């Protein structure tokens, strides 16, 4: 994620859910529609944006080690996304790999807090990992689920399985796993108040101020609410197009027409028309009080 993470109420609810699963050393399910943020929240919880690249570049250490060791010790969490056609043996090997690396980092942090004479590395650093989060849990085969359940029974390590709505019903077919489920969390789309909070942040990033009491802003908010329906991913994809519409048409105000144009671009990109064709067909301009549609010039498109 290139943009700064926005802490919403849903993220705080997920954090409370993850803390409860971790504390009780049980198995939890998180389910929600595509694009609501159920992947970004656990990655944030696990500090995975910082830890994953650091662990992948395992090698000579540097001055930034202490910061990453502290992050690993703070989260004590592994975030993992299985491949589409994952084999159970490879799945468990990958998970063990990440648990060892996160455990080593956490152990290094703990050892740094001790007097040098007492610094002894733990025999099994994976014991320091308290939570395993698996995204796209629909990809897990029955054998993989049984291996994870067995590991949970042996290590008492908490597990969170993340998937689409209905994943909890699927797990009913595996009674040994289902009987161990301690918590279920529904990750919801943004509500009205949260949407306004997120939009305010996006307006500021574009150097503008959002005023819900202003008629133009109110229309823009209504258009975004109707188009995205609180879907966080769609919202994040929409604003780069809004910014581009403003720049190419030399506009200063985010209007409902600008929103519609940006949304149309996204829709046409999805249908395969491409960015250039989308801009030719949908970008709007304003002339005094009259609104008109016009294709962009080649010069504008090449800007």
Buried (B, 14 or more C-beta within 10 A) or exposed (E): EEEEEBEBEBBEBBBEBBEBBBEEBBBBBBBBBEBBBBBBBBBBBBBBBBBBEBBEEEEEEEEEBEEBBBBBBEBBBBBBBBEEEBEBEEBBEBBEEBBBBBBBBBBBBBBBEEEEEEEEEBEEBBBBBBBBBBBBBBBBBEEBBBBBBEBBEEBEBBBBBBBBEEBBEBBEEBEEBBEBBEBEBBBBBBEEEBBBBBBBEBBEEEEBEBEEEEEEBBBBBEBBBEBBBBBBBBBBBBBEBBBBBBEBBEBEEBBBBBBBBBBBBBEBBEEEBEEEBBBBBBBBBBEEEEEEEEEBEEEBBEE
